[in-house]
Amino acid sequence: MTPEFIISFTMEALKVAVLLSAPMLAFGLVAGLVVSIFQAVTQIHEMTLTFIPKMIAVIVGLALFFPWMLELIVDFTRNLFINIPSYIR
């Protein structure tokens, strides 16, 4: 294993991790912005009001993007297992 291989493998793993987390983070961000705008307009500053919509948005994002996320992680894992003999050399 060369340092270049380790760096490229780490970069690929980080890219997969970012892609896996992006849909839920984006849905949570949008829900947080909508709730913040609602709180600013109505001047209702209840602390618990932000958590429930964010949790629901993250669950919706996970439900919508789960097939794509599963395919992404399965492809990454499959490539990892297929290339194990070349990694050992």
C-alpha positions as YAML, in Angstrom:
chain: A
units: angstrom
residues:
- id: 1
  name: MET
  ca: [0.00, 0.00, 0.00]
- id: 2
  name: THR
  ca: [1.37, 3.32, -1.06]
- id: 3
  name: PRO
  ca: [0.65, 6.67, 0.53]
- id: 4
  name: GLU
  ca: [-1.13, 7.70, -2.67]
- id: 5
  name: PHE
  ca: [-3.46, 4.71, -2.36]
- id: 6
  name: ILE
  ca: [-4.25, 5.52, 1.28]
- id: 7
  name: ILE
  ca: [-4.99, 9.14, 0.42]
- id: 8
  name: SER
  ca: [-7.22, 8.23, -2.54]
- id: 9
  name: PHE
  ca: [-9.07, 5.58, -0.53]
- id: 10
  name: THR
  ca: [-9.61, 8.01, 2.34]
- id: 11
  name: MET
  ca: [-10.86, 10.68, -0.04]
- id: 12
  name: GLU
  ca: [-13.32, 8.22, -1.61]
- id: 13
  name: ALA
  ca: [-14.56, 7.12, 1.82]
- id: 14
  name: LEU
  ca: [-15.04, 10.74, 2.90]
- id: 15
  name: LYS
  ca: [-16.87, 11.51, -0.34]
- id: 16
  name: VAL
  ca: [-19.25, 8.60, 0.29]
- id: 17
  name: ALA
  ca: [-19.80, 9.74, 3.89]
- id: 18
  name: VAL
  ca: [-20.63, 13.29, 2.78]
- id: 19
  name: LEU
  ca: [-22.98, 12.03, 0.07]
- id: 20
  name: LEU
  ca: [-24.73, 9.75, 2.58]
- id: 21
  name: SER
  ca: [-25.30, 12.53, 5.08]
- id: 22
  name: ALA
  ca: [-26.15, 15.34, 2.64]
- id: 23
  name: PRO
  ca: [-29.87, 14.60, 2.07]
- id: 24
  name: MET
  ca: [-30.73, 14.49, 5.76]
- id: 25
  name: LEU
  ca: [-28.64, 17.58, 6.51]
- id: 26
  name: ALA
  ca: [-30.26, 19.50, 3.66]
- id: 27
  name: PHE
  ca: [-33.79, 18.57, 4.76]
- id: 28
  name: GLY
  ca: [-32.94, 19.51, 8.36]
- id: 29
  name: LEU
  ca: [-31.47, 22.81, 7.22]
- id: 30
  name: VAL
  ca: [-34.54, 23.74, 5.19]
- id: 31
  name: ALA
  ca: [-36.87, 22.77, 8.04]
- id: 32
  name: GLY
  ca: [-34.79, 24.81, 10.48]
- id: 33
  name: LEU
  ca: [-34.91, 27.86, 8.22]
- id: 34
  name: VAL
  ca: [-38.68, 27.57, 7.76]
- id: 35
  name: VAL
  ca: [-39.25, 27.25, 11.51]
- id: 36
  name: SER
  ca: [-36.89, 30.16, 12.23]
- id: 37
  name: ILE
  ca: [-38.72, 32.38, 9.76]
- id: 38
  name: PHE
  ca: [-42.03, 31.32, 11.29]
- id: 39
  name: GLN
  ca: [-40.73, 32.12, 14.78]
- id: 40
  name: ALA
  ca: [-39.41, 35.51, 13.67]
- id: 41
  name: VAL
  ca: [-42.70, 36.46, 12.01]
- id: 42
  name: THR
  ca: [-44.96, 35.30, 14.85]
- id: 43
  name: GLN
  ca: [-42.55, 36.08, 17.70]
- id: 44
  name: ILE
  ca: [-43.19, 32.63, 19.17]
- id: 45
  name: HIS
  ca: [-39.83, 31.51, 20.54]
- id: 46
  name: GLU
  ca: [-40.61, 28.10, 21.92]
- id: 47
  name: MET
  ca: [-37.44, 25.99, 22.13]
- id: 48
  name: THR
  ca: [-39.23, 22.71, 21.47]
- id: 49
  name: LEU
  ca: [-40.86, 24.05, 18.31]
- id: 50
  name: THR
  ca: [-37.64, 23.61, 16.32]
- id: 51
  name: PHE
  ca: [-36.94, 19.99, 17.16]
- id: 52
  name: ILE
  ca: [-40.09, 18.22, 15.95]
- id: 53
  name: PRO
  ca: [-40.15, 19.71, 12.41]
- id: 54
  name: LYS
  ca: [-36.42, 19.03, 12.03]
- id: 55
  name: MET
  ca: [-36.84, 15.44, 13.17]
- id: 56
  name: ILE
  ca: [-39.74, 14.93, 10.77]
- id: 57
  name: ALA
  ca: [-37.79, 16.53, 7.91]
- id: 58
  name: VAL
  ca: [-34.76, 14.31, 8.54]
- id: 59
  name: ILE
  ca: [-36.98, 11.21, 8.63]
- id: 60
  name: VAL
  ca: [-38.66, 12.27, 5.37]
- id: 61
  name: GLY
  ca: [-35.26, 12.88, 3.78]
- id: 62
  name: LEU
  ca: [-34.07, 9.47, 4.92]
- id: 63
  name: ALA
  ca: [-37.22, 7.79, 3.60]
- id: 64
  name: LEU
  ca: [-36.97, 9.51, 0.22]
- id: 65
  name: PHE
  ca: [-33.25, 9.01, -0.34]
- id: 66
  name: PHE
  ca: [-32.77, 5.63, 1.37]
- id: 67
  name: PRO
  ca: [-32.73, 3.56, -1.86]
- id: 68
  name: TRP
  ca: [-30.09, 5.83, -3.39]
- id: 69
  name: MET
  ca: [-28.06, 5.85, -0.16]
- id: 70
  name: LEU
  ca: [-28.24, 2.06, 0.10]
- id: 71
  name: GLU
  ca: [-27.09, 1.69, -3.51]
- id: 72
  name: LEU
  ca: [-24.20, 4.10, -2.88]
- id: 73
  name: ILE
  ca: [-22.91, 2.29, 0.20]
- id: 74
  name: VAL
  ca: [-23.39, -1.16, -1.37]
- id: 75
  name: ASP
  ca: [-21.41, -0.09, -4.46]
- id: 76
  name: PHE
  ca: [-18.62, 1.30, -2.28]
- id: 77
  name: THR
  ca: [-18.49, -1.88, -0.19]
- id: 78
  name: ARG
  ca: [-18.65, -4.12, -3.26]
- id: 79
  name: ASN
  ca: [-15.73, -2.25, -4.86]
- id: 80
  name: LEU
  ca: [-13.82, -2.52, -1.61]
- id: 81
  name: PHE
  ca: [-14.30, -6.30, -1.37]
- id: 82
  name: ILE
  ca: [-13.63, -6.92, -5.07]
- id: 83
  name: ASN
  ca: [-10.36, -4.98, -4.93]
- id: 84
  name: ILE
  ca: [-9.00, -6.56, -1.75]
- id: 85
  name: PRO
  ca: [-6.47, -8.71, -3.67]
- id: 86
  name: SER
  ca: [-5.06, -5.63, -5.41]
- id: 87
  name: TYR
  ca: [-4.93, -3.74, -2.09]
- id: 88
  name: ILE
  ca: [-2.82, -6.49, -0.50]
- id: 89
  name: ARG
  ca: [-0.09, -6.24, -3.12]
...
